[in-house]
Every structure is written in structure tokens, then in C-alpha cells.
Amino acid sequence: MPIDQNAKPSWRNPAQVNNARSLLLMAAGVLTGLILAGYSLFTARSTSTLIVPAEDVALVNQEPLSRADYLALLQTLYGVDLGHATPEQRRKALDDMIREELFVQRGKELDVASTDPDVRSALVNAVELEIAENAITSQPSEAALRQFYETHRDRYVSEGIMRVRDLVFPVSALADLPSEPRALKSIIADAQALARLGGRDSGKTKGDEFYFAVKIHLGDQLFEVAKDQADGMVSKPIRLADEIHVLDMQTNKHPVPFEFNAARAQVLSDYRSQAIDRLKSSGEAFLRKRANLLIADDLR
């Protein structure tokens, strides 16, 4: 059979060359995809790997130990950075982190969190801190702080100081005790007259005391009378239970309101505390809403 000298070889056919090139590119794409998939599979957090990521210093049962935490521990334990730490210091810090992680993992296996009260308390605190993070780190505006200050002005006052004597008499002396302040003051200033009526100092208050201390020592009813007394004033006889009380006010320095600038630090603290409480309440409400709660019939 004669050969056509002008015919082109089959491998030079453009259509066949394009088909071969397409197949080659397709195969290369498939191979690249398999390589990437394999890399992702063996480096994922949930899978086993023999390579410690650059951001970690170790893997304990595939749980990473952060390099940032390691550097912070070096600084805490020895006050040095990685470049100035000795090999022993590095090893000790790493061993401490590994030991902690091993015990934490074992604690999870034993479900310590559900039985140990200290662990449960720590978990609750951690969740509360996470919920309140925004309130803790955010910086409220000056307008918001001033509005909070105006709404709660009664909080931002100096602590009052009082020096008062609490004189007690038997109920039988009530008829002999004058209600006129001057006459009553002369009686309590006279030791003999005081003894004749059976009066004595209760000893509940001693020297200058803050208002809150006086309130604790005298009780609410007597404190309400005392706080409105001026220096040198004597109260009318006050009957409580089986005794008569007369308050002899020596010094009464009333609380003085603080201006906003003087109280700003406390205002900021109170503002954040209120915001934290609000977030905790809403967080608890959310958790309760999504939880499946079953309560005993006798406690509903």
C-alpha cells in the first residue's frame, strides 16, 4: 500500500493533542486535590498528627499546649523570657503544663466536674466571666457614667461619723425623766442624778464611729433618731422593750455628697457591676430556656 508522504503523523493531530492535554490537566487537578485533602485530614485538630503546630509547644493526647501560655508561665515562674530562660527552667515550665493537662484530661474522664464542689464552683465562675466579658472590658461613655451617677447620687457620699452615748434607764424611771432637752441634759450630766434614776451608759458605742458601725451597735430604730441629732443635742426618752433610752449626741458629722469627678472611679465600678449582673441574669435565662428542666412535684 503506498504511503502518503504529505500525511501528518497521528500524534500531531490538533484534536488529539488537546484531548491529551485536557486529560493531563485533569489528572494533575485530581492529584492536587487528594494531596490537599490528605494534608487537611491529618492536620485537623480532631485527628492525630505527629507535627506540633508552630503556635503550640506540645500536644498532649492531641490537645495543644499554647506557646503563649508557655511564655506567660516562664515569666510568672522565673521572670524571664524564652531567650533568657535556662534549659532547666524551660523543661520545668513545660513539665508543669503537661502535668496540668494530663490531670485535667483525667479529671474529665472521671467526670470530676459533676461531683467536686470546688471544680463546679470554678466552672460556674469561668462561665460567668465569659458571659460578662463585654461588660468587664468595655469602656462606657462619659454621658452614660454621668447619667448613672445622677440616678444613684445617694451612693456617692462621704461616710458620716458620729460620737454618741446611749444612756439606758429602767421603765420605772420614765415618769421622772423630763422631755425638755435642757432639763434632761442636766440630769444625764449629773452622775448622782443619773444614779438615782438608775441610768447608765449602755457601752454600745465607743468614741468616733462611722454611721454604719453606729447603726449596727444601736439598731435601726435608735440610729434613725441619732442621725438627725445635732452636736450637743439630747434625744427625748425612747422606750424599747423593757428599757428607756436617751441619746446624748456629742459629735455628728453628716455624710457629704461627692462631685462626679471625685466619685468617677466608683461610678465606673458600680456601672460595670450592674452591667455584669444584667448579663449574668440574661445568660442564666437563656441557659434555662434551652435546658430540659424537670423539677420534683413537691418543689414546684
C-alpha positions as CSV (number, residue, x, y, z in Angstrom):
1,M,0.0,0.0,0.0
2,P,1.5,3.3,-1.0
3,I,2.4,5.8,1.8
4,D,1.3,9.3,1.5
5,Q,4.4,11.3,2.2
6,N,2.3,14.5,2.8
7,A,0.1,13.0,5.5
8,K,0.8,14.2,9.1
9,P,1.5,11.8,11.9
10,S,-1.5,11.0,14.1
11,W,0.2,12.4,17.2
12,R,0.4,15.7,15.5
13,N,-3.4,15.8,15.1
14,P,-4.6,19.0,17.0
15,A,-7.7,17.5,18.3
16,Q,-5.9,14.5,19.8
17,V,-3.2,16.8,21.3
18,N,-5.9,18.9,23.0
19,N,-7.6,15.9,24.4
20,A,-4.4,14.5,25.8
21,R,-3.6,17.9,27.4
22,S,-7.0,18.1,29.0
23,L,-6.6,14.6,30.5
24,L,-3.2,15.5,31.8
25,L,-4.5,18.7,33.5
26,M,-7.5,16.8,34.9
27,A,-5.2,14.2,36.4
28,A,-3.0,16.9,37.9
29,G,-6.0,18.6,39.4
30,V,-7.3,15.4,41.0
31,L,-3.8,14.6,42.4
32,T,-3.5,18.1,43.9
33,G,-6.9,17.8,45.4
34,L,-6.1,14.5,47.0
35,I,-2.8,15.9,48.4
36,L,-4.6,18.9,49.9
37,A,-7.4,16.8,51.3
38,G,-4.8,14.4,52.9
39,Y,-3.0,17.3,54.4
40,S,-6.2,18.8,55.9
41,L,-7.2,15.4,57.2
42,F,-4.0,14.7,59.0
43,T,-3.5,18.2,60.4
44,A,-7.1,18.8,61.6
45,R,-7.5,19.5,65.3
46,S,-9.7,16.4,65.8
47,T,-7.3,14.0,64.2
48,S,-4.0,12.5,65.1
49,T,-0.8,14.2,64.0
50,L,2.9,13.8,64.6
51,I,3.6,17.5,64.0
52,V,3.3,20.2,66.7
53,P,1.9,23.4,65.2
54,A,4.0,26.4,65.4
55,E,1.6,28.2,67.8
56,D,1.9,25.4,70.3
57,V,4.7,23.9,72.4
58,A,3.3,20.4,72.8
59,L,0.4,18.1,72.1
60,V,-1.0,16.0,75.0
61,N,-3.3,13.4,73.6
62,Q,-3.7,15.8,70.6
63,E,-4.7,18.6,72.9
64,P,-2.5,21.6,72.2
65,L,-0.5,23.5,74.8
66,S,-0.3,27.1,73.7
67,R,3.1,28.7,73.2
68,A,1.7,32.0,74.5
69,D,0.7,30.2,77.8
70,Y,4.1,28.7,78.0
71,L,5.9,32.1,77.6
72,A,3.5,33.5,80.2
73,L,4.3,30.7,82.6
74,L,8.0,31.3,82.2
75,Q,7.5,34.9,83.1
76,T,5.4,34.1,86.1
77,L,7.7,31.4,87.5
78,Y,11.1,32.9,86.8
79,G,10.6,36.4,85.5
80,V,12.4,35.7,82.2
81,D,11.5,35.3,78.5
82,L,12.3,32.4,76.4
83,G,15.7,33.8,75.2
84,H,16.9,34.2,78.8
85,A,15.5,31.0,80.4
86,T,17.8,28.2,81.3
87,P,17.2,24.7,79.9
88,E,16.1,23.6,83.3
89,Q,13.6,26.4,83.6
90,R,12.2,25.7,80.1
91,R,11.9,22.0,81.0
92,K,10.2,22.7,84.3
93,A,7.7,25.1,82.8
94,L,6.9,22.6,80.1
95,D,6.6,19.7,82.5
96,D,4.2,21.7,84.7
97,M,2.0,22.4,81.7
98,I,2.0,18.8,80.6
99,R,1.2,17.6,84.2
100,E,-1.7,20.0,84.4
101,E,-3.1,18.9,81.1
102,L,-2.8,15.2,82.0
103,F,-4.6,15.8,85.2
104,V,-7.3,17.9,83.6
105,Q,-7.9,15.2,81.0
106,R,-8.1,12.5,83.7
107,G,-10.5,14.7,85.6
108,K,-12.7,14.9,82.6
109,E,-12.6,11.1,82.3
110,L,-13.6,10.7,85.9
111,D,-16.3,13.5,85.5
112,V,-14.8,15.3,88.5
113,A,-16.7,18.5,87.4
114,S,-20.1,16.9,88.3
115,T,-19.0,15.8,91.8
116,D,-16.3,18.1,93.2
117,P,-17.8,21.3,94.7
118,D,-14.6,23.3,94.1
119,V,-14.4,22.3,90.4
120,R,-18.1,23.0,89.9
121,S,-17.7,26.4,91.5
122,A,-14.7,27.2,89.3
123,L,-16.6,26.2,86.2
124,V,-19.5,28.4,87.2
125,N,-17.1,31.3,87.8
126,A,-15.5,30.7,84.4
127,V,-18.8,30.7,82.6
128,E,-19.9,33.9,84.4
129,L,-16.7,35.6,83.4
130,E,-17.2,34.6,79.8
131,I,-20.8,35.9,79.9
132,A,-19.7,39.2,81.5
133,E,-16.6,39.7,79.3
134,N,-18.1,42.5,77.3
135,A,-19.2,44.4,80.4
136,I,-15.8,44.0,82.0
137,T,-13.7,45.2,79.0
138,S,-16.0,47.8,77.5
139,Q,-15.5,51.5,78.2
140,P,-18.8,53.3,78.8
141,S,-19.2,56.9,77.6
142,E,-18.9,59.9,79.9
143,A,-22.6,60.6,79.3
144,A,-23.6,57.1,80.4
145,L,-21.5,57.4,83.5
146,R,-22.9,60.8,84.4
147,Q,-26.5,59.6,83.9
148,F,-25.7,56.6,86.2
149,Y,-24.2,59.0,88.8
150,E,-27.3,61.2,88.7
151,T,-29.6,58.2,89.1
152,H,-27.7,56.9,92.1
153,R,-26.4,60.0,93.8
154,D,-27.2,58.7,97.3
155,R,-24.4,56.1,96.8
156,Y,-21.7,58.7,96.4
157,V,-21.4,60.5,99.7
158,S,-18.7,60.6,102.4
159,E,-19.1,58.2,105.3
160,G,-20.8,60.0,108.3
161,I,-19.0,60.0,111.7
162,M,-20.8,60.1,115.0
163,R,-19.9,60.1,118.7
164,V,-22.9,59.4,120.8
165,R,-23.7,58.0,124.2
166,D,-26.6,55.6,124.7
167,L,-28.0,56.0,128.2
168,V,-30.5,53.5,129.4
169,F,-33.0,53.7,132.3
170,P,-35.4,51.3,133.8
171,V,-39.1,51.7,132.7
172,S,-39.9,52.8,136.2
173,A,-37.9,56.0,135.7
174,L,-40.0,57.1,132.7
175,A,-42.2,59.3,134.8
176,D,-39.2,61.1,136.3
177,L,-37.4,61.8,133.1
178,P,-38.2,65.3,131.7
179,S,-38.9,65.6,128.0
180,E,-37.5,69.1,127.9
181,P,-33.9,68.9,126.4
182,R,-32.2,71.2,128.8
183,A,-33.6,69.5,131.9
184,L,-32.8,66.1,130.5
185,K,-29.3,67.1,129.6
186,S,-28.6,68.4,133.1
187,I,-29.8,65.1,134.6
188,I,-27.5,62.9,132.4
189,A,-24.6,65.3,133.1
190,D,-25.1,64.8,136.9
191,A,-23.7,61.5,138.0
192,Q,-25.7,61.4,141.2
193,A,-29.0,62.3,139.4
194,L,-28.2,59.6,136.8
195,A,-27.6,57.0,139.5
196,R,-30.7,58.0,141.4
197,L,-32.8,57.3,138.3
198,G,-31.0,54.0,137.6
199,G,-29.4,55.4,134.5
200,R,-26.2,54.1,133.0
201,D,-24.2,54.1,129.7
202,S,-25.1,51.0,127.7
203,G,-21.5,50.9,126.4
204,K,-22.7,50.0,122.9
205,T,-20.9,52.9,121.3
206,K,-17.3,54.0,121.9
207,G,-15.7,57.2,120.6
208,D,-16.0,58.3,117.0
209,E,-17.6,55.7,114.8
210,F,-18.8,55.6,111.2
211,Y,-22.5,55.7,110.6
212,F,-22.7,52.0,109.6
213,A,-21.0,51.0,112.9
214,V,-23.3,53.1,115.0
215,K,-26.3,51.6,113.2
216,I,-25.0,48.1,113.9
217,H,-24.4,48.9,117.6
218,L,-27.6,50.9,118.3
219,G,-30.0,49.1,116.0
220,D,-32.2,50.7,113.3
221,Q,-34.7,52.4,115.5
222,L,-32.2,54.3,117.7
223,F,-30.0,55.1,114.7
224,E,-32.8,56.8,112.9
225,V,-33.2,59.1,115.9
226,A,-29.5,59.7,116.3
227,K,-28.6,60.5,112.7
228,D,-30.8,63.6,112.8
229,Q,-29.4,65.0,116.0
230,A,-27.1,68.0,116.0
231,D,-23.9,68.3,118.1
232,G,-24.7,68.6,121.9
233,M,-28.3,67.5,121.4
234,V,-30.1,65.1,123.7
235,S,-33.0,63.0,122.4
236,K,-36.3,62.6,124.1
237,P,-36.8,59.4,126.1
238,I,-37.2,56.4,123.8
239,R,-38.9,53.2,125.1
240,L,-37.6,50.0,123.6
241,A,-38.8,46.7,125.2
242,D,-38.1,47.0,128.9
243,E,-35.7,49.9,128.9
244,I,-35.8,53.6,128.3
245,H,-33.0,55.1,126.0
246,V,-31.7,58.6,125.9
247,L,-29.2,59.5,123.2
248,D,-26.6,62.1,124.1
249,M,-25.1,63.4,120.8
250,Q,-21.6,64.7,121.2
251,T,-20.5,64.9,117.5
252,N,-22.4,64.2,114.4
253,K,-20.6,64.8,111.1
254,H,-23.2,64.2,108.4
255,P,-22.3,62.5,105.0
256,V,-21.2,64.9,102.3
257,P,-22.1,64.2,98.6
258,F,-19.1,63.7,96.2
259,E,-19.0,65.6,93.0
260,F,-18.9,63.4,89.8
261,N,-15.2,63.8,89.2
262,A,-14.3,62.8,92.7
263,A,-16.6,59.8,92.5
264,R,-15.9,58.8,88.9
265,A,-13.8,55.7,89.7
266,Q,-16.5,54.3,92.0
267,V,-19.2,55.2,89.5
268,L,-17.4,53.3,86.8
269,S,-17.0,50.3,89.1
270,D,-20.7,50.3,90.0
271,Y,-21.8,50.8,86.4
272,R,-19.8,47.8,85.3
273,S,-21.1,45.7,88.2
274,Q,-24.7,46.5,87.3
275,A,-23.9,45.6,83.6
276,I,-22.3,42.4,84.7
277,D,-25.3,41.4,86.9
278,R,-27.6,42.2,84.0
279,L,-25.6,40.0,81.6
280,K,-25.4,37.2,84.1
281,S,-29.2,37.3,84.6
282,S,-29.8,37.2,80.8
283,G,-27.2,34.4,80.4
284,E,-28.9,32.3,83.0
285,A,-32.3,33.0,81.5
286,F,-31.0,31.8,78.1
287,L,-29.5,28.6,79.6
288,R,-32.7,27.9,81.4
289,K,-34.8,28.4,78.3
290,R,-32.8,25.9,76.2
291,A,-32.4,23.4,79.0
292,N,-34.7,20.4,79.6
293,L,-35.6,21.0,83.3
294,L,-37.5,18.5,85.3
295,I,-38.4,19.6,88.9
296,A,-39.8,17.4,91.6
297,D,-43.5,17.8,92.2
298,D,-43.1,18.9,95.8
299,L,-40.7,21.7,94.9
300,R,-42.7,23.2,92.0
